[in-house]
Structure formats: structure tokens, C-alpha cells
Amino acid sequence: MNSNRSHPGPTIVDYANKEHFDLVILGSRGLNSLQEMVLGSVSHKVVKRVKCPVLIVK
């Protein structure tokens, strides 16, 4: 199983932190709050763990 496809949040966080990014820009799928609670949000996981600013684009 390809880890980049199965766990995109941690993969983005690890790469951004390792490479010392100045900014991470992510798209948002626009899930409603129930969908986000059940499915989780990649952008939410990245914002909480990455060591640089994050811009989320809808």
C-alpha cells in the first residue's frame, strides 16, 4: 500500500517539517462539520502539526 495515498496528512507534515518550508498551501474539499468529524480533514491535521504557516484555499 502506498503510504502517500493512504496517509496524506502525516506525509505532508513530515515532508514540510523536514524541508523547513516557509508556507504550506492546501486546498479544502469543503466538507460539512459532520463529514469532517467522521472522515477527518487532511488540512486540519496539517495545520495542527506542521511547523510553518498554512494557507487553506477553498
PQR file with spaces between the fields and no chain letter, atoms N, CA, C, O and H, PARSE charges and radii, in Angstrom:
ATOM       1  N    MET     1       0.846   -1.180    0.000 -0.4000 1.5000
ATOM       2  CA   MET     1       0.000    0.000    0.000 -0.0000 2.0000
ATOM       3  C    MET     1       0.886    1.235    0.000  0.5500 1.7000
ATOM       4  O    MET     1       1.848    1.310    0.765 -0.5500 1.4000
ATOM       5  N    ASN     2       0.574    2.192   -0.841 -0.4000 1.5000
ATOM       6  CA   ASN     2       1.350    3.419   -0.959 -0.0000 2.0000
ATOM       7  C    ASN     2       1.027    4.354    0.199  0.5500 1.7000
ATOM       8  O    ASN     2      -0.113    4.800    0.328 -0.5500 1.4000
ATOM       9  H    ASN     2      -0.207    2.131   -1.463  0.4000 1.0000
ATOM      10  N    SER     3       2.003    4.657    1.038 -0.4000 1.5000
ATOM      11  CA   SER     3       1.747    5.477    2.227 -0.0000 2.0000
ATOM      12  C    SER     3       1.345    6.900    1.865  0.5500 1.7000
ATOM      13  O    SER     3       0.616    7.535    2.626 -0.5500 1.4000
ATOM      14  H    SER     3       2.930    4.295    0.933  0.4000 1.0000
ATOM      15  N    ASN     4       1.800    7.423    0.722 -0.4000 1.5000
ATOM      16  CA   ASN     4       1.417    8.773    0.323 -0.0000 2.0000
ATOM      17  C    ASN     4      -0.071    8.869    0.059  0.5500 1.7000
ATOM      18  O    ASN     4      -0.677    9.912    0.309 -0.5500 1.4000
ATOM      19  H    ASN     4       2.393    6.907    0.104  0.4000 1.0000
ATOM      20  N    ARG     5      -0.677    7.791   -0.448 -0.4000 1.5000
ATOM      21  CA   ARG     5      -2.103    7.821   -0.742 -0.0000 2.0000
ATOM      22  C    ARG     5      -2.939    7.477    0.472  0.5500 1.7000
ATOM      23  O    ARG     5      -4.061    7.968    0.603 -0.5500 1.4000
ATOM      24  H    ARG     5      -0.185    6.945   -0.651  0.4000 1.0000
ATOM      25  N    SER     6      -2.425    6.650    1.361 -0.4000 1.5000
ATOM      26  CA   SER     6      -3.230    6.218    2.486 -0.0000 2.0000
ATOM      27  C    SER     6      -3.156    7.169    3.681  0.5500 1.7000
ATOM      28  O    SER     6      -4.063    7.180    4.512 -0.5500 1.4000
ATOM      29  H    SER     6      -1.514    6.252    1.255  0.4000 1.0000
ATOM      30  N    HIS     7      -2.097    7.962    3.778 -0.4000 1.5000
ATOM      31  CA   HIS     7      -1.925    8.888    4.901 -0.0000 2.0000
ATOM      32  C    HIS     7      -1.360   10.223    4.418  0.5500 1.7000
ATOM      33  O    HIS     7      -0.213   10.548    4.727 -0.5500 1.4000
ATOM      34  H    HIS     7      -1.360    7.953    3.103  0.4000 1.0000
ATOM      35  N    PRO     8      -2.145   11.007    3.662 -0.5600 1.5000
ATOM      36  CA   PRO     8      -1.591   12.237    3.101  0.2800 2.0000
ATOM      37  C    PRO     8      -1.229   13.287    4.152  0.5500 1.7000
ATOM      38  O    PRO     8      -0.238   13.997    3.986 -0.5500 1.4000
ATOM      39  N    GLY     9      -2.007   13.400    5.228 -0.4000 1.5000
ATOM      40  CA   GLY     9      -1.723   14.412    6.258 -0.0000 2.0000
ATOM      41  C    GLY     9      -0.347   14.250    6.869  0.5500 1.7000
ATOM      42  O    GLY     9       0.468   15.170    6.794 -0.5500 1.4000
ATOM      43  H    GLY     9      -2.813   12.823    5.363  0.4000 1.0000
ATOM      44  N    PRO    10      -0.062   13.098    7.475 -0.5600 1.5000
ATOM      45  CA   PRO    10       1.263   12.898    8.068  0.2800 2.0000
ATOM      46  C    PRO    10       2.401   12.979    7.049  0.5500 1.7000
ATOM      47  O    PRO    10       3.500   13.424    7.382 -0.5500 1.4000
ATOM      48  N    THR    11       2.147   12.554    5.818 -0.4000 1.5000
ATOM      49  CA   THR    11       3.175   12.627    4.785 -0.0000 2.0000
ATOM      50  C    THR    11       3.522   14.077    4.470  0.5500 1.7000
ATOM      51  O    THR    11       4.697   14.422    4.344 -0.5500 1.4000
ATOM      52  H    THR    11       1.255   12.192    5.547  0.4000 1.0000
ATOM      53  N    ILE    12       2.509   14.923    4.343 -0.4000 1.5000
ATOM      54  CA   ILE    12       2.729   16.352    4.083 -0.0000 2.0000
ATOM      55  C    ILE    12       3.463   16.987    5.256  0.5500 1.7000
ATOM      56  O    ILE    12       4.416   17.741    5.057 -0.5500 1.4000
ATOM      57  H    ILE    12       1.555   14.642    4.445  0.4000 1.0000
ATOM      58  N    VAL    13       3.028   16.689    6.473 -0.4000 1.5000
ATOM      59  CA   VAL    13       3.654   17.256    7.674 -0.0000 2.0000
ATOM      60  C    VAL    13       5.122   16.856    7.761  0.5500 1.7000
ATOM      61  O    VAL    13       5.986   17.704    7.980 -0.5500 1.4000
ATOM      62  H    VAL    13       2.254   16.077    6.634  0.4000 1.0000
ATOM      63  N    ASP    14       5.403   15.574    7.592 -0.4000 1.5000
ATOM      64  CA   ASP    14       6.788   15.095    7.672 -0.0000 2.0000
ATOM      65  C    ASP    14       7.668   15.785    6.636  0.5500 1.7000
ATOM      66  O    ASP    14       8.768   16.239    6.952 -0.5500 1.4000
ATOM      67  H    ASP    14       4.700   14.885    7.414  0.4000 1.0000
ATOM      68  N    TYR    15       7.186   15.862    5.412 -0.4000 1.5000
ATOM      69  CA   TYR    15       7.983   16.462    4.340 -0.0000 2.0000
ATOM      70  C    TYR    15       8.192   17.957    4.566  0.5500 1.7000
ATOM      71  O    TYR    15       9.309   18.455    4.424 -0.5500 1.4000
ATOM      72  H    TYR    15       6.292   15.494    5.156  0.4000 1.0000
ATOM      73  N    ALA    16       7.130   18.671    4.915 -0.4000 1.5000
ATOM      74  CA   ALA    16       7.235   20.121    5.132 -0.0000 2.0000
ATOM      75  C    ALA    16       8.164   20.440    6.297  0.5500 1.7000
ATOM      76  O    ALA    16       8.961   21.375    6.217 -0.5500 1.4000
ATOM      77  H    ALA    16       6.223   18.266    5.030  0.4000 1.0000
ATOM      78  N    ASN    17       8.066   19.673    7.374 -0.4000 1.5000
ATOM      79  CA   ASN    17       8.930   19.915    8.533 -0.0000 2.0000
ATOM      80  C    ASN    17      10.384   19.536    8.233  0.5500 1.7000
ATOM      81  O    ASN    17      11.304   20.229    8.667 -0.5500 1.4000
ATOM      82  H    ASN    17       7.418   18.914    7.439  0.4000 1.0000
ATOM      83  N    LYS    18      10.592   18.457    7.507 -0.4000 1.5000
ATOM      84  CA   LYS    18      11.945   18.014    7.171 -0.0000 2.0000
ATOM      85  C    LYS    18      12.653   19.012    6.249  0.5500 1.7000
ATOM      86  O    LYS    18      13.853   19.255    6.383 -0.5500 1.4000
ATOM      87  H    LYS    18       9.845   17.894    7.155  0.4000 1.0000
ATOM      88  N    GLU    19      11.896   19.582    5.318 -0.4000 1.5000
ATOM      89  CA   GLU    19      12.471   20.507    4.333 -0.0000 2.0000
ATOM      90  C    GLU    19      12.404   21.970    4.791  0.5500 1.7000
ATOM      91  O    GLU    19      12.831   22.862    4.059 -0.5500 1.4000
ATOM      92  H    GLU    19      10.922   19.385    5.209  0.4000 1.0000
ATOM      93  N    HIS    20      11.874   22.225    5.993 -0.4000 1.5000
ATOM      94  CA   HIS    20      11.806   23.578    6.570 -0.0000 2.0000
ATOM      95  C    HIS    20      11.070   24.565    5.642  0.5500 1.7000
ATOM      96  O    HIS    20      11.587   25.635    5.321 -0.5500 1.4000
ATOM      97  H    HIS    20      11.527   21.500    6.588  0.4000 1.0000
ATOM      98  N    PHE    21       9.875   24.186    5.228 -0.4000 1.5000
ATOM      99  CA   PHE    21       9.068   25.041    4.360 -0.0000 2.0000
ATOM     100  C    PHE    21       8.751   26.363    5.048  0.5500 1.7000
ATOM     101  O    PHE    21       8.644   26.429    6.273 -0.5500 1.4000
ATOM     102  H    PHE    21       9.455   23.317    5.489  0.4000 1.0000
ATOM     103  N    ASP    22       8.601   27.418    4.243 -0.4000 1.5000
ATOM     104  CA   ASP    22       8.162   28.715    4.747 -0.0000 2.0000
ATOM     105  C    ASP    22       6.645   28.798    4.821  0.5500 1.7000
ATOM     106  O    ASP    22       6.103   29.519    5.659 -0.5500 1.4000
ATOM     107  H    ASP    22       8.688   27.364    3.248  0.4000 1.0000
ATOM     108  N    LEU    23       5.950   28.059    3.944 -0.4000 1.5000
ATOM     109  CA   LEU    23       4.498   28.109    3.859 -0.0000 2.0000
ATOM     110  C    LEU    23       4.004   26.839    3.183  0.5500 1.7000
ATOM     111  O    LEU    23       4.616   26.353    2.232 -0.5500 1.4000
ATOM     112  H    LEU    23       6.390   27.473    3.263  0.4000 1.0000
ATOM     113  N    VAL    24       2.890   26.302    3.679 -0.4000 1.5000
ATOM     114  CA   VAL    24       2.203   25.180    3.029 -0.0000 2.0000
ATOM     115  C    VAL    24       0.857   25.700    2.556  0.5500 1.7000
ATOM     116  O    VAL    24       0.126   26.326    3.324 -0.5500 1.4000
ATOM     117  H    VAL    24       2.393   26.696    4.452  0.4000 1.0000
ATOM     118  N    ILE    25       0.525   25.443    1.291 -0.4000 1.5000
ATOM     119  CA   ILE    25      -0.763   25.843    0.733 -0.0000 2.0000
ATOM     120  C    ILE    25      -1.539   24.576    0.407  0.5500 1.7000
ATOM     121  O    ILE    25      -1.059   23.708   -0.322 -0.5500 1.4000
ATOM     122  H    ILE    25       1.119   24.935    0.668  0.4000 1.0000
ATOM     123  N    LEU    26      -2.747   24.481    0.959 -0.4000 1.5000
ATOM     124  CA   LEU    26      -3.592   23.296    0.767 -0.0000 2.0000
ATOM     125  C    LEU    26      -4.963   23.700    0.258  0.5500 1.7000
ATOM     126  O    LEU    26      -5.457   24.785    0.564 -0.5500 1.4000
ATOM     127  H    LEU    26      -3.137   25.186    1.552  0.4000 1.0000
ATOM     128  N    GLY    27      -5.561   22.834   -0.506 -0.4000 1.5000
ATOM     129  CA   GLY    27      -6.939   23.019   -0.915 -0.0000 2.0000
ATOM     130  C    GLY    27      -7.867   22.369    0.096  0.5500 1.7000
ATOM     131  O    GLY    27      -7.492   21.406    0.764 -0.5500 1.4000
ATOM     132  H    GLY    27      -5.159   21.952   -0.754  0.4000 1.0000
ATOM     133  N    SER    28      -9.073   22.897    0.205 -0.4000 1.5000
ATOM     134  CA   SER    28     -10.081   22.337    1.096 -0.0000 2.0000
ATOM     135  C    SER    28     -11.227   21.799    0.248  0.5500 1.7000
ATOM     136  O    SER    28     -11.693   22.468   -0.674 -0.5500 1.4000
ATOM     137  H    SER    28      -9.377   23.679   -0.338  0.4000 1.0000
ATOM     138  N    ARG    29     -11.680   20.585    0.564 -0.4000 1.5000
ATOM     139  CA   ARG    29     -12.796   19.993   -0.181 -0.0000 2.0000
ATOM     140  C    ARG    29     -14.133   20.561    0.264  0.5500 1.7000
ATOM     141  O    ARG    29     -15.144   20.341   -0.403 -0.5500 1.4000
ATOM     142  H    ARG    29     -11.301   20.041    1.313  0.4000 1.0000
ATOM     143  N    GLY    30     -14.161   21.281    1.367 -0.4000 1.5000
ATOM     144  CA   GLY    30     -15.396   21.882    1.822 -0.0000 2.0000
ATOM     145  C    GLY    30     -16.360   20.903    2.459  0.5500 1.7000
ATOM     146  O    GLY    30     -17.571   21.003    2.256 -0.5500 1.4000
ATOM     147  H    GLY    30     -13.340   21.459    1.908  0.4000 1.0000
ATOM     148  N    LEU    31     -15.839   19.957    3.229 -0.4000 1.5000
ATOM     149  CA   LEU    31     -16.716   19.021    3.927 -0.0000 2.0000
ATOM     150  C    LEU    31     -17.536   19.762    4.972  0.5500 1.7000
ATOM     151  O    LEU    31     -17.067   20.735    5.563 -0.5500 1.4000
ATOM     152  H    LEU    31     -14.856   19.876    3.394  0.4000 1.0000
ATOM     153  N    ASN    32     -18.758   19.300    5.198 -0.4000 1.5000
ATOM     154  CA   ASN    32     -19.524   19.891    6.294 -0.0000 2.0000
ATOM     155  C    ASN    32     -18.973   19.338    7.609  0.5500 1.7000
ATOM     156  O    ASN    32     -18.149   18.423    7.593 -0.5500 1.4000
ATOM     157  H    ASN    32     -19.138   18.509    4.718  0.4000 1.0000
ATOM     158  N    SER    33     -19.411   19.873    8.729 -0.4000 1.5000
ATOM     159  CA   SER    33     -18.824   19.505   10.020 -0.0000 2.0000
ATOM     160  C    SER    33     -19.019   18.022   10.356  0.5500 1.7000
ATOM     161  O    SER    33     -18.138   17.414   10.965 -0.5500 1.4000
ATOM     162  H    SER    33     -20.080   20.616    8.741  0.4000 1.0000
ATOM     163  N    LEU    34     -20.148   17.435    9.974 -0.4000 1.5000
ATOM     164  CA   LEU    34     -20.371   16.010   10.226 -0.0000 2.0000
ATOM     165  C    LEU    34     -19.421   15.154    9.390  0.5500 1.7000
ATOM     166  O    LEU    34     -18.812   14.219    9.910 -0.5500 1.4000
ATOM     167  H    LEU    34     -20.863   17.929    9.479  0.4000 1.0000
ATOM     168  N    GLN    35     -19.290   15.462    8.112 -0.4000 1.5000
ATOM     169  CA   GLN    35     -18.367   14.719    7.246 -0.0000 2.0000
ATOM     170  C    GLN    35     -16.936   14.836    7.766  0.5500 1.7000
ATOM     171  O    GLN    35     -16.195   13.853    7.789 -0.5500 1.4000
ATOM     172  H    GLN    35     -19.784   16.222    7.689  0.4000 1.0000
ATOM     173  N    GLU    36     -16.555   16.038    8.180 -0.4000 1.5000
ATOM     174  CA   GLU    36     -15.199   16.256    8.681 -0.0000 2.0000
ATOM     175  C    GLU    36     -14.951   15.459    9.957  0.5500 1.7000
ATOM     176  O    GLU    36     -13.863   14.915   10.147 -0.5500 1.4000
ATOM     177  H    GLU    36     -17.156   16.837    8.161  0.4000 1.0000
ATOM     178  N    MET    37     -15.962   15.385   10.839 -0.4000 1.5000
ATOM     179  CA   MET    37     -15.816   14.638   12.087 -0.0000 2.0000
ATOM     180  C    MET    37     -15.647   13.142   11.802  0.5500 1.7000
ATOM     181  O    MET    37     -14.832   12.476   12.441 -0.5500 1.4000
ATOM     182  H    MET    37     -16.846   15.826   10.684  0.4000 1.0000
ATOM     183  N    VAL    38     -16.408   12.622   10.854 -0.4000 1.5000
ATOM     184  CA   VAL    38     -16.352   11.197   10.540 -0.0000 2.0000
ATOM     185  C    VAL    38     -15.113   10.857    9.713  0.5500 1.7000
ATOM     186  O    VAL    38     -14.414    9.890   10.014 -0.5500 1.4000
ATOM     187  H    VAL    38     -17.070   13.163   10.335  0.4000 1.0000
ATOM     188  N    LEU    39     -14.842   11.635    8.685 -0.4000 1.5000
ATOM     189  CA   LEU    39     -13.769   11.325    7.751 -0.0000 2.0000
ATOM     190  C    LEU    39     -12.429   11.916    8.164  0.5500 1.7000
ATOM     191  O    LEU    39     -11.377   11.415    7.765 -0.5500 1.4000
ATOM     192  H    LEU    39     -15.410   12.421    8.440  0.4000 1.0000
ATOM     193  N    GLY    40     -12.462   12.974    8.956 -0.4000 1.5000
ATOM     194  CA   GLY    40     -11.235   13.675    9.280 -0.0000 2.0000
ATOM     195  C    GLY    40     -10.901   14.646    8.170  0.5500 1.7000
ATOM     196  O    GLY    40     -11.488   14.579    7.090 -0.5500 1.4000
ATOM     197  H    GLY    40     -13.316   13.381    9.280  0.4000 1.0000
ATOM     198  N    SER    41      -9.986   15.532    8.414 -0.4000 1.5000
ATOM     199  CA   SER    41      -9.618   16.549    7.444 -0.0000 2.0000
ATOM     200  C    SER    41      -8.104   16.582    7.332  0.5500 1.7000
ATOM     201  O    SER    41      -7.403   16.777    8.326 -0.5500 1.4000
ATOM     202  H    SER    41      -9.509   15.587    9.291  0.4000 1.0000
ATOM     203  N    VAL    42      -7.604   16.392    6.120 -0.4000 1.5000
ATOM     204  CA   VAL    42      -6.161   16.464    5.897 -0.0000 2.0000
ATOM     205  C    VAL    42      -5.657   17.847    6.275  0.5500 1.7000
ATOM     206  O    VAL    42      -4.631   17.977    6.942 -0.5500 1.4000
ATOM     207  H    VAL    42      -8.173   16.234    5.313  0.4000 1.0000
ATOM     208  N    SER    43      -6.376   18.881    5.850 -0.4000 1.5000
ATOM     209  CA   SER    43      -5.915   20.240    6.149 -0.0000 2.0000
ATOM     210  C    SER    43      -5.877   20.498    7.651  0.5500 1.7000
ATOM     211  O    SER    43      -4.966   21.167    8.138 -0.5500 1.4000
ATOM     212  H    SER    43      -7.209   18.775    5.308  0.4000 1.0000
ATOM     213  N    HIS    44      -6.850   19.978    8.388 -0.4000 1.5000
ATOM     214  CA   HIS    44      -6.872   20.149    9.843 -0.0000 2.0000
ATOM     215  C    HIS    44      -5.666   19.457   10.477  0.5500 1.7000
ATOM     216  O    HIS    44      -5.019   20.016   11.362 -0.5500 1.4000
ATOM     217  H    HIS    44      -7.590   19.434    7.992  0.4000 1.0000
ATOM     218  N    LYS    45      -5.369   18.250   10.025 -0.4000 1.5000
ATOM     219  CA   LYS    45      -4.210   17.516   10.565 -0.0000 2.0000
ATOM     220  C    LYS    45      -2.908   18.248   10.270  0.5500 1.7000
ATOM     221  O    LYS    45      -2.020   18.312   11.119 -0.5500 1.4000
ATOM     222  H    LYS    45      -5.894   17.796    9.306  0.4000 1.0000
ATOM     223  N    VAL    46      -2.797   18.797    9.069 -0.4000 1.5000
ATOM     224  CA   VAL    46      -1.575   19.518    8.694 -0.0000 2.0000
ATOM     225  C    VAL    46      -1.425   20.789    9.523  0.5500 1.7000
ATOM     226  O    VAL    46      -0.345   21.062   10.046 -0.5500 1.4000
ATOM     227  H    VAL    46      -3.519   18.746    8.379  0.4000 1.0000
ATOM     228  N    VAL    47      -2.493   21.563    9.648 -0.4000 1.5000
ATOM     229  CA   VAL    47      -2.437   22.818   10.411 -0.0000 2.0000
ATOM     230  C    VAL    47      -1.983   22.570   11.845  0.5500 1.7000
ATOM     231  O    VAL    47      -1.213   23.354   12.399 -0.5500 1.4000
ATOM     232  H    VAL    47      -3.371   21.341    9.223  0.4000 1.0000
ATOM     233  N    LYS    48      -2.457   21.484   12.445 -0.4000 1.5000
ATOM     234  CA   LYS    48      -2.125   21.190   13.844 -0.0000 2.0000
ATOM     235  C    LYS    48      -0.674   20.764   14.043  0.5500 1.7000
ATOM     236  O    LYS    48      -0.132   20.942   15.134 -0.5500 1.4000
ATOM     237  H    LYS    48      -3.083   20.847   11.995  0.4000 1.0000
ATOM     238  N    ARG    49      -0.026   20.203   13.010 -0.4000 1.5000
ATOM     239  CA   ARG    49       1.276   19.561   13.228 -0.0000 2.0000
ATOM     240  C    ARG    49       2.454   20.155   12.460  0.5500 1.7000
ATOM     241  O    ARG    49       3.606   19.905   12.815 -0.5500 1.4000
ATOM     242  H    ARG    49      -0.465   20.058   12.124  0.4000 1.0000
ATOM     243  N    VAL    50       2.188   20.928   11.425 -0.4000 1.5000
ATOM     244  CA   VAL    50       3.295   21.469   10.639 -0.0000 2.0000
ATOM     245  C    VAL    50       3.901   22.684   11.356  0.5500 1.7000
ATOM     246  O    VAL    50       3.203   23.407   12.066 -0.5500 1.4000
ATOM     247  H    VAL    50       1.252   21.130   11.136  0.4000 1.0000
ATOM     248  N    LYS    51       5.203   22.896   11.162 -0.4000 1.5000
ATOM     249  CA   LYS    51       5.924   23.944   11.882 -0.0000 2.0000
ATOM     250  C    LYS    51       6.077   25.233   11.086  0.5500 1.7000
ATOM     251  O    LYS    51       7.052   25.963   11.269 -0.5500 1.4000
ATOM     252  H    LYS    51       5.770   22.308   10.585  0.4000 1.0000
ATOM     253  N    CYS    52       5.121   25.521   10.203 -0.4000 1.5000
ATOM     254  CA   CYS    52       5.141   26.759    9.425 -0.0000 2.0000
ATOM     255  C    CYS    52       3.697   27.192    9.202  0.5500 1.7000
ATOM     256  O    CYS    52       2.770   26.430    9.479 -0.5500 1.4000
ATOM     257  H    CYS    52       4.329   24.929   10.054  0.4000 1.0000
ATOM     258  N    PRO    53       3.500   28.407    8.704 -0.5600 1.5000
ATOM     259  CA   PRO    53       2.130   28.846    8.402  0.2800 2.0000
ATOM     260  C    PRO    53       1.508   27.970    7.313  0.5500 1.7000
ATOM     261  O    PRO    53       2.203   27.409    6.466 -0.5500 1.4000
ATOM     262  N    VAL    54       0.164   27.870    7.363 -0.4000 1.5000
ATOM     263  CA   VAL    54      -0.587   27.102    6.377 -0.0000 2.0000
ATOM     264  C    VAL    54      -1.689   27.991    5.822  0.5500 1.7000
ATOM     265  O    VAL    54      -2.423   28.629    6.577 -0.5500 1.4000
ATOM     266  H    VAL    54      -0.401   28.325    8.052  0.4000 1.0000
ATOM     267  N    LEU    55      -1.802   28.028    4.486 -0.4000 1.5000
ATOM     268  CA   LEU    55      -2.861   28.749    3.806 -0.0000 2.0000
ATOM     269  C    LEU    55      -3.806   27.711    3.236  0.5500 1.7000
ATOM     270  O    LEU    55      -3.392   26.869    2.439 -0.5500 1.4000
ATOM     271  H    LEU    55      -1.207   27.509    3.872  0.4000 1.0000
ATOM     272  N    ILE    56      -5.080   27.757    3.635 -0.4000 1.5000
ATOM     273  CA   ILE    56      -6.087   26.824    3.126 -0.0000 2.0000
ATOM     274  C    ILE    56      -6.968   27.559    2.137  0.5500 1.7000
ATOM     275  O    ILE    56      -7.568   28.584    2.461 -0.5500 1.4000
ATOM     276  H    ILE    56      -5.417   28.441    4.282  0.4000 1.0000
ATOM     277  N    VAL    57      -7.039   27.020    0.919 -0.4000 1.5000
ATOM     278  CA   VAL    57      -7.807   27.639   -0.169 -0.0000 2.0000
ATOM     279  C    VAL    57      -9.058   26.813   -0.401  0.5500 1.7000
ATOM     280  O    VAL    57      -8.987   25.593   -0.553 -0.5500 1.4000
ATOM     281  H    VAL    57      -6.552   26.187    0.656  0.4000 1.0000
ATOM     282  N    LYS    58     -10.217   27.490   -0.428 -0.4000 1.5000
ATOM     283  CA   LYS    58     -11.480   26.799   -0.715 -0.0000 2.0000
ATOM     284  C    LYS    58     -11.820   26.920   -2.166  0.5500 1.7000
ATOM     285  O    LYS    58     -12.847   26.404   -2.605 -0.5500 1.4000
ATOM     286  H    LYS    58     -10.274   28.481   -0.304  0.4000 1.0000
